[in-house]
Amino acid sequence: MFTKSPRETSHGILDSASASADAALKSTQHAATLALDAVRDTSDRVRDKALEASDKTIAYIRNEPVRSVLIAAATGAALIALMRFTTRPNRLR
């Protein structure tokens, strides 16, 4: 009956651990690559939608300049009123 020496056993364990670590590393690299590709695709879609919205906004302003100014003024007034309301000290204390 043949038994392995402690040295052969330790080499076998190290080889097995090394192979497992290598497989885990490759799997992690693959997952990271897939995640990065997904982020890039999403980023491209968001950028395209933002450019499309910007183009539509510019076209609307060119076609409806007076209405655009009135909308902007009303929005600014609403934001200022909201800021004053939320930052006003509480006088009921």
Secondary structure, DSSP 8 states (H G I E B T S, - for coil): -----HHHHHHHHHHHHHHHHHHHHHHHHHHHHHHHHHHHHHHHHHHHHHHHHHHHHHHHHHH-HHHHHHHHHHHHHHHHHHHHHHHS--TT-
